Amino acid sequence: MPKFRKKPVKPVEVEAMVFNENNQSEIIMWCHEGLPPEANAIARPDYKSLIIRTLEGDMRAMCGDYIIKGVKGEFYPCKSDIFERTYEAV
Protein backbone atom coordinates (compact mmCIF):
# COMPACT_ATOMS: atom_id res chain seq x y z
CA MET A 1 0.00 0.00 0.00
CA PRO A 2 1.45 3.45 -0.88
CA LYS A 3 2.18 5.75 2.07
CA PHE A 4 1.79 9.50 2.27
CA ARG A 5 3.14 12.20 4.60
CA LYS A 6 1.25 15.36 5.35
CA LYS A 7 3.04 18.37 3.86
CA PRO A 8 4.25 20.98 6.34
CA VAL A 9 1.77 23.80 6.72
CA LYS A 10 2.80 27.43 6.78
CA PRO A 11 2.24 28.72 10.34
CA VAL A 12 -1.05 30.57 10.63
CA GLU A 13 -2.38 32.31 13.74
CA VAL A 14 -6.04 31.75 14.64
CA GLU A 15 -8.26 32.93 17.48
CA ALA A 16 -9.76 30.21 19.67
CA MET A 17 -11.73 29.75 22.89
CA VAL A 18 -12.41 26.65 24.96
CA PHE A 19 -16.17 26.10 25.25
CA ASN A 20 -17.48 25.43 28.76
CA GLU A 21 -20.80 25.62 30.59
CA ASN A 22 -20.11 29.21 31.69
CA ASN A 23 -19.15 30.89 28.40
CA GLN A 24 -21.83 29.78 25.92
CA SER A 25 -23.22 33.34 25.59
CA GLU A 26 -19.73 34.82 25.15
CA ILE A 27 -18.90 32.37 22.35
CA ILE A 28 -22.22 33.00 20.61
CA MET A 29 -21.61 36.76 20.68
CA TRP A 30 -18.07 36.24 19.37
CA CYS A 31 -19.33 34.07 16.51
CA HIS A 32 -21.98 36.66 15.61
CA GLU A 33 -19.76 39.76 15.42
CA GLY A 34 -21.23 41.77 12.57
CA LEU A 35 -23.58 38.96 11.51
CA PRO A 36 -27.29 38.22 11.94
CA PRO A 37 -28.15 36.20 15.10
CA GLU A 38 -28.69 32.92 13.24
CA ALA A 39 -25.41 33.17 11.38
CA ASN A 40 -22.82 31.01 13.12
CA ALA A 41 -23.76 29.59 16.52
CA ILE A 42 -26.94 28.28 18.09
CA ALA A 43 -27.35 27.78 21.83
CA ARG A 44 -28.50 24.41 23.09
CA PRO A 45 -30.81 24.48 26.13
CA ASP A 46 -28.56 22.15 28.13
CA TYR A 47 -25.62 24.64 28.09
CA LYS A 48 -23.32 21.69 27.39
CA SER A 49 -23.32 21.95 23.62
CA LEU A 50 -23.45 24.49 20.80
CA ILE A 51 -24.31 24.12 17.15
CA ILE A 52 -21.69 25.87 15.03
CA ARG A 53 -22.57 26.59 11.41
CA THR A 54 -19.43 25.78 9.42
CA LEU A 55 -18.59 25.86 5.73
CA GLU A 56 -19.18 22.08 5.73
CA GLY A 57 -22.54 22.25 7.54
CA ASP A 58 -23.73 22.35 11.14
CA MET A 59 -21.38 20.81 13.73
CA ARG A 60 -21.99 20.23 17.43
CA ALA A 61 -19.42 21.56 19.91
CA MET A 62 -19.35 19.93 23.34
CA CYS A 63 -17.94 21.35 26.57
CA GLY A 64 -14.15 21.12 26.41
CA ASP A 65 -14.00 21.62 22.64
CA TYR A 66 -12.20 24.61 21.17
CA ILE A 67 -14.10 27.02 18.95
CA ILE A 68 -11.74 28.34 16.29
CA LYS A 69 -12.07 31.44 14.15
CA GLY A 70 -10.32 30.63 10.90
CA VAL A 71 -8.28 32.92 8.67
CA LYS A 72 -11.33 33.79 6.55
CA GLY A 73 -13.55 34.58 9.56
CA GLU A 74 -15.23 31.18 9.58
CA PHE A 75 -15.89 29.33 12.86
CA TYR A 76 -15.61 25.65 13.60
CA PRO A 77 -15.28 23.36 16.63
CA CYS A 78 -12.24 21.21 17.32
CA LYS A 79 -11.73 18.49 19.94
CA SER A 80 -9.24 19.62 22.59
CA ASP A 81 -6.74 16.79 22.03
CA ILE A 82 -6.55 17.56 18.31
CA PHE A 83 -6.31 21.30 18.94
CA GLU A 84 -3.48 20.86 21.42
CA ARG A 85 -1.52 18.65 19.00
CA THR A 86 -2.08 21.11 16.13
CA TYR A 87 -1.71 24.56 17.70
CA GLU A 88 0.59 26.27 20.18
CA ALA A 89 0.10 29.53 22.09
CA VAL A 90 1.71 32.67 20.66
MMTF fields as JSON, N, C-alpha, C and O atoms, coordinates in Angstrom:
{
  "mmtfVersion": "1.0.0",
  "mmtfProducer": "UNKNOWN",
  "numBonds": 359,
  "numAtoms": 360,
  "numGroups": 90,
  "numChains": 1,
  "numModels": 1,
  "chainsPerModel": [1],
  "groupsPerChain": [90],
  "chainIdList": ["A"],
  "bondAtomList": [4, 2, 8, 6, 12, 10, 16, 14, 20, 18, 24, 22, 28, 26, 32, 30, 36, 34, 40, 38, 44, 42, 48, 46, 52, 50, 56, 54, 60, 58, 64, 62, 68, 66, 72, 70, 76, 74, 80, 78, 84, 82, 88, 86, 92, 90, 96, 94, 100, 98, 104, 102, 108, 106, 112, 110, 116, 114, 120, 118, 124, 122, 128, 126, 132, 130, 136, 134, 140, 138, 144, 142, 148, 146, 152, 150, 156, 154, 160, 158, 164, 162, 168, 166, 172, 170, 176, 174, 180, 178, 184, 182, 188, 186, 192, 190, 196, 194, 200, 198, 204, 202, 208, 206, 212, 210, 216, 214, 220, 218, 224, 222, 228, 226, 232, 230, 236, 234, 240, 238, 244, 242, 248, 246, 252, 250, 256, 254, 260, 258, 264, 262, 268, 266, 272, 270, 276, 274, 280, 278, 284, 282, 288, 286, 292, 290, 296, 294, 300, 298, 304, 302, 308, 306, 312, 310, 316, 314, 320, 318, 324, 322, 328, 326, 332, 330, 336, 334, 340, 338, 344, 342, 348, 346, 352, 350, 356, 354],
  "bondOrderList": [1, 1, 1, 1, 1, 1, 1, 1, 1, 1, 1, 1, 1, 1, 1, 1, 1, 1, 1, 1, 1, 1, 1, 1, 1, 1, 1, 1, 1, 1, 1, 1, 1, 1, 1, 1, 1, 1, 1, 1, 1, 1, 1, 1, 1, 1, 1, 1, 1, 1, 1, 1, 1, 1, 1, 1, 1, 1, 1, 1, 1, 1, 1, 1, 1, 1, 1, 1, 1, 1, 1, 1, 1, 1, 1, 1, 1, 1, 1, 1, 1, 1, 1, 1, 1, 1, 1, 1, 1],
  "groupList": [{"groupName": "MET", "atomNameList": ["N", "CA", "C", "O"], "elementList": ["N", "C", "C", "O"], "formalChargeList": [0, 0, 0, 0], "bondAtomList": [1, 0, 2, 1, 3, 2], "bondOrderList": [1, 1, 2], "singleLetterCode": "M", "chemCompType": "L-PEPTIDE LINKING"}, {"groupName": "PRO", "atomNameList": ["N", "CA", "C", "O"], "elementList": ["N", "C", "C", "O"], "formalChargeList": [0, 0, 0, 0], "bondAtomList": [1, 0, 2, 1, 3, 2], "bondOrderList": [1, 1, 2], "singleLetterCode": "P", "chemCompType": "L-PEPTIDE LINKING"}, {"groupName": "LYS", "atomNameList": ["N", "CA", "C", "O"], "elementList": ["N", "C", "C", "O"], "formalChargeList": [0, 0, 0, 0], "bondAtomList": [1, 0, 2, 1, 3, 2], "bondOrderList": [1, 1, 2], "singleLetterCode": "K", "chemCompType": "L-PEPTIDE LINKING"}, {"groupName": "PHE", "atomNameList": ["N", "CA", "C", "O"], "elementList": ["N", "C", "C", "O"], "formalChargeList": [0, 0, 0, 0], "bondAtomList": [1, 0, 2, 1, 3, 2], "bondOrderList": [1, 1, 2], "singleLetterCode": "F", "chemCompType": "L-PEPTIDE LINKING"}, {"groupName": "ARG", "atomNameList": ["N", "CA", "C", "O"], "elementList": ["N", "C", "C", "O"], "formalChargeList": [0, 0, 0, 0], "bondAtomList": [1, 0, 2, 1, 3, 2], "bondOrderList": [1, 1, 2], "singleLetterCode": "R", "chemCompType": "L-PEPTIDE LINKING"}, {"groupName": "VAL", "atomNameList": ["N", "CA", "C", "O"], "elementList": ["N", "C", "C", "O"], "formalChargeList": [0, 0, 0, 0], "bondAtomList": [1, 0, 2, 1, 3, 2], "bondOrderList": [1, 1, 2], "singleLetterCode": "V", "chemCompType": "L-PEPTIDE LINKING"}, {"groupName": "GLU", "atomNameList": ["N", "CA", "C", "O"], "elementList": ["N", "C", "C", "O"], "formalChargeList": [0, 0, 0, 0], "bondAtomList": [1, 0, 2, 1, 3, 2], "bondOrderList": [1, 1, 2], "singleLetterCode": "E", "chemCompType": "L-PEPTIDE LINKING"}, {"groupName": "ALA", "atomNameList": ["N", "CA", "C", "O"], "elementList": ["N", "C", "C", "O"], "formalChargeList": [0, 0, 0, 0], "bondAtomList": [1, 0, 2, 1, 3, 2], "bondOrderList": [1, 1, 2], "singleLetterCode": "A", "chemCompType": "L-PEPTIDE LINKING"}, {"groupName": "ASN", "atomNameList": ["N", "CA", "C", "O"], "elementList": ["N", "C", "C", "O"], "formalChargeList": [0, 0, 0, 0], "bondAtomList": [1, 0, 2, 1, 3, 2], "bondOrderList": [1, 1, 2], "singleLetterCode": "N", "chemCompType": "L-PEPTIDE LINKING"}, {"groupName": "GLN", "atomNameList": ["N", "CA", "C", "O"], "elementList": ["N", "C", "C", "O"], "formalChargeList": [0, 0, 0, 0], "bondAtomList": [1, 0, 2, 1, 3, 2], "bondOrderList": [1, 1, 2], "singleLetterCode": "Q", "chemCompType": "L-PEPTIDE LINKING"}, {"groupName": "SER", "atomNameList": ["N", "CA", "C", "O"], "elementList": ["N", "C", "C", "O"], "formalChargeList": [0, 0, 0, 0], "bondAtomList": [1, 0, 2, 1, 3, 2], "bondOrderList": [1, 1, 2], "singleLetterCode": "S", "chemCompType": "L-PEPTIDE LINKING"}, {"groupName": "ILE", "atomNameList": ["N", "CA", "C", "O"], "elementList": ["N", "C", "C", "O"], "formalChargeList": [0, 0, 0, 0], "bondAtomList": [1, 0, 2, 1, 3, 2], "bondOrderList": [1, 1, 2], "singleLetterCode": "I", "chemCompType": "L-PEPTIDE LINKING"}, {"groupName": "TRP", "atomNameList": ["N", "CA", "C", "O"], "elementList": ["N", "C", "C", "O"], "formalChargeList": [0, 0, 0, 0], "bondAtomList": [1, 0, 2, 1, 3, 2], "bondOrderList": [1, 1, 2], "singleLetterCode": "W", "chemCompType": "L-PEPTIDE LINKING"}, {"groupName": "CYS", "atomNameList": ["N", "CA", "C", "O"], "elementList": ["N", "C", "C", "O"], "formalChargeList": [0, 0, 0, 0], "bondAtomList": [1, 0, 2, 1, 3, 2], "bondOrderList": [1, 1, 2], "singleLetterCode": "C", "chemCompType": "L-PEPTIDE LINKING"}, {"groupName": "HIS", "atomNameList": ["N", "CA", "C", "O"], "elementList": ["N", "C", "C", "O"], "formalChargeList": [0, 0, 0, 0], "bondAtomList": [1, 0, 2, 1, 3, 2], "bondOrderList": [1, 1, 2], "singleLetterCode": "H", "chemCompType": "L-PEPTIDE LINKING"}, {"groupName": "GLY", "atomNameList": ["N", "CA", "C", "O"], "elementList": ["N", "C", "C", "O"], "formalChargeList": [0, 0, 0, 0], "bondAtomList": [1, 0, 2, 1, 3, 2], "bondOrderList": [1, 1, 2], "singleLetterCode": "G", "chemCompType": "PEPTIDE LINKING"}, {"groupName": "LEU", "atomNameList": ["N", "CA", "C", "O"], "elementList": ["N", "C", "C", "O"], "formalChargeList": [0, 0, 0, 0], "bondAtomList": [1, 0, 2, 1, 3, 2], "bondOrderList": [1, 1, 2], "singleLetterCode": "L", "chemCompType": "L-PEPTIDE LINKING"}, {"groupName": "ASP", "atomNameList": ["N", "CA", "C", "O"], "elementList": ["N", "C", "C", "O"], "formalChargeList": [0, 0, 0, 0], "bondAtomList": [1, 0, 2, 1, 3, 2], "bondOrderList": [1, 1, 2], "singleLetterCode": "D", "chemCompType": "L-PEPTIDE LINKING"}, {"groupName": "TYR", "atomNameList": ["N", "CA", "C", "O"], "elementList": ["N", "C", "C", "O"], "formalChargeList": [0, 0, 0, 0], "bondAtomList": [1, 0, 2, 1, 3, 2], "bondOrderList": [1, 1, 2], "singleLetterCode": "Y", "chemCompType": "L-PEPTIDE LINKING"}, {"groupName": "THR", "atomNameList": ["N", "CA", "C", "O"], "elementList": ["N", "C", "C", "O"], "formalChargeList": [0, 0, 0, 0], "bondAtomList": [1, 0, 2, 1, 3, 2], "bondOrderList": [1, 1, 2], "singleLetterCode": "T", "chemCompType": "L-PEPTIDE LINKING"}],
  "groupTypeList": [0, 1, 2, 3, 4, 2, 2, 1, 5, 2, 1, 5, 6, 5, 6, 7, 0, 5, 3, 8, 6, 8, 8, 9, 10, 6, 11, 11, 0, 12, 13, 14, 6, 15, 16, 1, 1, 6, 7, 8, 7, 11, 7, 4, 1, 17, 18, 2, 10, 16, 11, 11, 4, 19, 16, 6, 15, 17, 0, 4, 7, 0, 13, 15, 17, 18, 11, 11, 2, 15, 5, 2, 15, 6, 3, 18, 1, 13, 2, 10, 17, 11, 3, 6, 4, 19, 18, 6, 7, 5],
  "groupIdList": [1, 2, 3, 4, 5, 6, 7, 8, 9, 10, 11, 12, 13, 14, 15, 16, 17, 18, 19, 20, 21, 22, 23, 24, 25, 26, 27, 28, 29, 30, 31, 32, 33, 34, 35, 36, 37, 38, 39, 40, 41, 42, 43, 44, 45, 46, 47, 48, 49, 50, 51, 52, 53, 54, 55, 56, 57, 58, 59, 60, 61, 62, 63, 64, 65, 66, 67, 68, 69, 70, 71, 72, 73, 74, 75, 76, 77, 78, 79, 80, 81, 82, 83, 84, 85, 86, 87, 88, 89, 90],
  "secStructList": [7, 7, 7, 7, 7, 7, 7, 7, 7, 7, 7, 7, 7, 7, 3, 3, 3, 3, 7, 7, 6, 6, 7, 2, 2, 2, 2, 2, 2, 2, 2, 6, 6, 6, 1, 7, 6, 6, 1, 1, 3, 3, 3, 7, 6, 6, 1, 1, 3, 3, 3, 3, 3, 3, 6, 6, 3, 3, 3, 3, 3, 3, 6, 6, 7, 3, 3, 3, 3, 7, 6, 6, 1, 7, 3, 3, 3, 3, 7, 2, 2, 2, 2, 2, 2, 2, 7, 7, 7, 7],
  "xCoordList": [0.842, 0.0, 0.894, 1.812, 0.655, 1.453, 1.232, 0.146, 2.267, 2.179, 2.342, 2.992, 1.74, 1.788, 2.127, 1.785, 2.802, 3.137, 2.482, 2.528, 1.879, 1.253, 2.323, 3.336, 2.093, 3.04, 3.047, 2.015, 4.21, 4.247, 3.343, 3.263, 2.678, 1.772, 2.437, 3.082, 2.276, 2.796, 2.103, 0.877, 2.867, 2.241, 1.206, 1.468, 0.039, -1.051, -1.593, -1.814, -1.807, -2.382, -3.895, -4.434, -4.576, -6.038, -6.449, -5.665, -7.686, -8.264, -9.054, -9.675, -9.029, -9.758, -10.146, -9.461, -11.258, -11.73, -12.155, -12.693, -11.915, -12.413, -13.862, -14.154, -14.763, -16.167, -16.393, -15.952, -17.091, -17.476, -18.889, -19.49, -19.413, -20.801, -21.034, -22.181, -19.971, -20.107, -19.919, -20.207, -19.448, -19.147, -19.931, -19.526, -21.041, -21.829, -22.252, -22.111, -22.765, -23.215, -22.059, -22.213, -20.906, -19.726, -19.29, -18.962, -19.29, -18.897, -19.917, -19.54, -21.194, -22.22, -22.041, -22.114, -21.809, -21.61, -20.362, -20.369, -19.309, -18.067, -18.313, -17.842, -19.038, -19.329, -20.244, -20.255, -21.006, -21.982, -21.501, -22.277, -20.257, -19.764, -20.055, -19.514, -20.915, -21.232, -22.151, -22.318, -22.744, -23.583, -24.977, -25.157, -25.962, -27.29, -27.26, -26.383, -28.189, -28.151, -28.092, -27.49, -28.685, -28.694, -27.465, -27.399, -26.507, -25.408, -24.497, -24.345, -23.893, -22.824, -22.971, -22.415, -23.686, -23.759, -25.169, -25.838, -25.607, -26.943, -26.811, -26.184, -27.408, -27.347, -28.189, -29.247, -27.731, -28.497, -29.015, -28.292, -30.231, -30.808, -30.069, -30.238, -29.261, -28.556, -27.268, -26.662, -26.836, -25.615, -24.356, -23.277, -24.481, -23.316, -22.924, -21.97, -23.67, -23.324, -23.773, -24.667, -23.135, -23.449, -23.51, -22.8, -24.338, -24.311, -23.566, -23.967, -22.487, -21.687, -21.943, -21.755, -22.364, -22.571, -21.225, -20.644, -20.734, -19.435, -19.629, -20.748, -18.535, -18.587, -19.013, -19.511, -18.82, -19.178, -20.549, -20.973, -21.24, -22.537, -22.507, -21.483, -23.627, -23.733, -22.935, -23.007, -22.162, -21.376, -21.669, -21.836, -21.732, -21.987, -20.662, -19.76, -20.56, -19.42, -19.87, -20.937, -19.068, -19.352, -18.428, -17.39, -18.805, -17.939, -16.546, -16.402, -15.534, -14.151, -13.595, -12.377, -14.464, -13.997, -13.524, -13.986, -12.614, -12.205, -13.11, -13.515, -13.425, -14.1, -13.04, -12.437, -12.812, -11.744, -12.337, -13.296, -11.75, -12.074, -10.963, -9.81, -11.309, -10.325, -9.851, -10.334, -8.91, -8.28, -9.234, -8.957, -10.347, -11.335, -12.549, -13.566, -12.452, -13.546, -14.567, -15.583, -14.319, -15.229, -14.984, -13.882, -16.0, -15.89, -16.099, -16.864, -15.416, -15.609, -15.111, -14.184, -15.724, -15.279, -14.134, -13.969, -13.354, -12.238, -12.073, -12.06, -11.949, -11.729, -10.417, -9.449, -10.392, -9.242, -7.941, -6.892, -7.987, -6.743, -6.166, -4.948, -7.017, -6.55, -6.027, -4.981, -6.753, -6.312, -4.924, -4.042, -4.737, -3.477, -2.311, -1.159, -2.588, -1.521, -1.223, -0.142, -2.183, -2.076, -1.611, -0.91, -1.994, -1.715, -0.864, -0.836, -0.153, 0.593, 0.313, 0.033, 0.384, 0.104, 1.173, 2.344, 0.756, 1.709, 1.7, 2.432],
  "yCoordList": [-1.169, 0.0, 1.241, 1.322, 2.211, 3.452, 4.225, 4.183, 4.929, 5.748, 7.209, 7.547, 8.069, 9.502, 10.216, 9.745, 11.356, 12.195, 13.545, 14.107, 14.059, 15.363, 16.424, 16.453, 17.298, 18.367, 19.365, 19.601, 19.949, 20.978, 22.148, 22.538, 22.685, 23.8, 25.085, 25.121, 26.132, 27.432, 27.873, 27.809, 28.318, 28.717, 29.825, 30.831, 29.613, 30.573, 30.774, 29.804, 32.032, 32.306, 32.353, 32.936, 31.737, 31.754, 32.183, 32.089, 32.652, 32.931, 31.699, 31.043, 31.385, 30.211, 30.39, 31.072, 29.763, 29.755, 28.338, 27.622, 27.933, 26.647, 26.857, 27.761, 26.026, 26.104, 25.391, 24.257, 26.07, 25.432, 25.869, 26.683, 25.343, 25.619, 27.078, 27.522, 27.829, 29.213, 30.253, 31.427, 29.873, 30.892, 30.724, 31.256, 29.995, 29.784, 31.122, 31.308, 32.049, 33.344, 34.133, 34.766, 34.097, 34.815, 34.276, 35.049, 32.969, 32.373, 32.713, 33.02, 32.66, 33.0, 34.437, 34.704, 35.365, 36.764, 36.906, 37.664, 36.195, 36.241, 35.728, 36.325, 34.639, 34.068, 34.963, 34.857, 35.837, 36.663, 38.074, 38.886, 38.398, 39.76, 40.207, 39.661, 41.205, 41.771, 40.91, 41.187, 39.879, 38.962, 38.876, 39.232, 38.413, 38.222, 37.127, 36.264, 37.136, 36.197, 34.726, 33.936, 34.334, 32.916, 32.509, 31.382, 33.391, 33.169, 31.994, 31.09, 31.975, 31.012, 30.076, 28.979, 30.453, 29.592, 29.599, 30.632, 28.445, 28.284, 27.652, 26.605, 28.301, 27.781, 26.526, 26.415, 25.601, 24.407, 24.619, 25.169, 24.208, 24.477, 23.827, 24.256, 22.813, 22.145, 22.864, 22.48, 23.884, 24.645, 23.783, 24.229, 22.566, 21.69, 21.461, 20.739, 22.084, 21.952, 23.191, 23.921, 23.401, 24.49, 23.906, 22.946, 24.463, 24.123, 25.247, 26.408, 24.908, 25.871, 25.646, 24.538, 26.678, 26.588, 26.789, 27.873, 25.744, 25.783, 25.773, 25.639, 25.917, 25.862, 24.48, 24.34, 23.452, 22.08, 21.673, 20.534, 22.577, 22.248, 22.444, 22.833, 22.177, 22.35, 21.28, 20.097, 21.72, 20.805, 21.106, 22.265, 20.069, 20.235, 20.354, 19.536, 21.383, 21.555, 21.158, 21.572, 20.367, 19.928, 20.677, 21.196, 20.732, 21.355, 20.725, 19.506, 21.579, 21.122, 21.274, 21.274, 21.405, 21.618, 23.059, 23.961, 23.263, 24.607, 25.085, 24.303, 26.373, 27.016, 27.883, 28.735, 27.666, 28.344, 29.303, 28.978, 30.495, 31.44, 31.323, 31.65, 30.857, 30.63, 31.907, 32.995, 31.77, 32.918, 33.699, 34.853, 33.1, 33.789, 34.226, 34.617, 34.163, 34.581, 33.494, 33.753, 32.289, 31.175, 30.583, 30.694, 29.957, 29.334, 27.837, 27.374, 27.089, 25.646, 25.086, 25.633, 23.991, 23.358, 22.38, 21.865, 22.143, 21.209, 20.537, 21.215, 19.226, 18.491, 18.966, 19.252, 19.047, 19.624, 18.866, 19.492, 17.533, 16.786, 17.082, 17.175, 17.228, 17.557, 18.986, 19.25, 19.912, 21.305, 21.411, 22.082, 20.749, 20.855, 20.204, 20.582, 19.231, 18.651, 19.509, 19.411, 20.35, 21.108, 22.542, 23.096, 23.148, 24.558, 24.725, 23.863, 25.874, 26.27, 27.733, 28.491, 28.148, 29.531, 30.454, 30.085, 31.655, 32.671, 33.866, 34.827],
  "zCoordList": [0.0, 0.0, 0.0, 0.816, -0.892, -0.879, 0.417, 0.996, 0.867, 2.073, 1.7, 0.711, 2.508, 2.266, 3.566, 4.651, 3.452, 4.598, 4.396, 3.302, 5.433, 5.351, 5.125, 5.824, 4.143, 3.856, 5.012, 5.64, 5.289, 6.343, 5.956, 4.791, 6.949, 6.723, 7.184, 8.232, 6.401, 6.779, 8.069, 8.157, 9.072, 10.339, 10.131, 9.472, 10.706, 10.629, 12.042, 12.767, 12.435, 13.742, 13.624, 12.684, 14.579, 14.643, 16.049, 16.993, 16.174, 17.482, 17.896, 17.06, 19.196, 19.674, 21.136, 21.899, 21.509, 22.892, 23.241, 22.397, 24.487, 24.963, 25.398, 26.181, 24.89, 25.253, 26.579, 26.767, 27.505, 28.761, 29.128, 28.426, 30.203, 30.587, 30.969, 31.019, 31.238, 31.692, 30.595, 30.828, 29.413, 28.405, 27.1, 26.067, 27.135, 25.925, 25.308, 24.099, 26.111, 25.589, 24.99, 23.946, 25.642, 25.146, 23.778, 22.878, 23.63, 22.35, 21.269, 20.138, 21.603, 20.613, 20.148, 18.948, 21.062, 20.681, 19.81, 18.84, 20.144, 19.366, 17.952, 16.984, 17.829, 16.512, 15.683, 14.457, 16.322, 15.607, 15.329, 14.826, 15.634, 15.419, 13.991, 13.031, 13.872, 12.566, 11.71, 10.523, 12.284, 11.512, 12.123, 13.288, 11.366, 11.945, 13.011, 12.965, 13.966, 15.101, 14.714, 15.441, 13.611, 13.243, 12.442, 11.95, 12.305, 11.378, 11.72, 10.898, 12.888, 13.116, 14.305, 14.274, 15.34, 16.522, 17.087, 17.112, 17.534, 18.088, 19.469, 19.627, 20.464, 21.832, 21.958, 21.338, 22.741, 23.087, 24.505, 25.336, 24.806, 26.127, 27.288, 28.429, 27.037, 28.128, 28.547, 29.547, 27.82, 28.086, 27.999, 28.389, 27.498, 27.385, 25.934, 25.645, 25.022, 23.616, 22.853, 23.28, 21.727, 20.798, 19.406, 19.104, 18.563, 17.152, 16.451, 16.534, 15.766, 15.028, 13.543, 13.038, 12.854, 11.405, 10.726, 10.792, 10.075, 9.419, 7.902, 7.406, 7.189, 5.732, 5.249, 4.132, 6.089, 5.735, 6.275, 6.077, 6.948, 7.539, 9.044, 9.605, 9.694, 11.14, 11.876, 11.544, 12.896, 13.725, 15.186, 15.565, 16.002, 17.431, 18.174, 17.997, 19.006, 19.906, 21.302, 21.756, 21.976, 23.337, 24.298, 23.888, 25.569, 26.567, 26.485, 26.389, 26.526, 26.411, 25.011, 24.83, 24.011, 22.64, 22.47, 23.17, 21.552, 21.17, 20.047, 19.187, 20.061, 18.949, 18.299, 18.952, 17.012, 16.288, 15.278, 14.578, 15.211, 14.152, 13.124, 13.405, 11.937, 10.897, 10.233, 10.544, 9.321, 8.673, 7.78, 7.451, 7.382, 6.553, 7.364, 6.791, 8.7, 9.56, 9.833, 10.478, 9.36, 9.584, 10.969, 11.506, 11.547, 12.856, 12.728, 11.881, 13.574, 13.6, 14.922, 15.518, 15.389, 16.629, 16.367, 15.261, 17.413, 17.318, 18.679, 19.706, 18.692, 19.939, 20.573, 19.868, 21.903, 22.591, 22.324, 22.175, 22.259, 22.033, 20.648, 20.493, 19.659, 18.311, 18.272, 17.68, 18.903, 18.94, 19.57, 19.034, 20.702, 21.425, 20.689, 20.906, 19.822, 18.999, 17.77, 17.189, 17.376, 16.13, 16.34, 15.493, 17.457, 17.705, 18.942, 19.821, 18.998, 20.18, 20.454, 19.525, 21.715, 22.087, 21.518, 21.425, 21.141, 20.656, 21.566, 21.33]
}
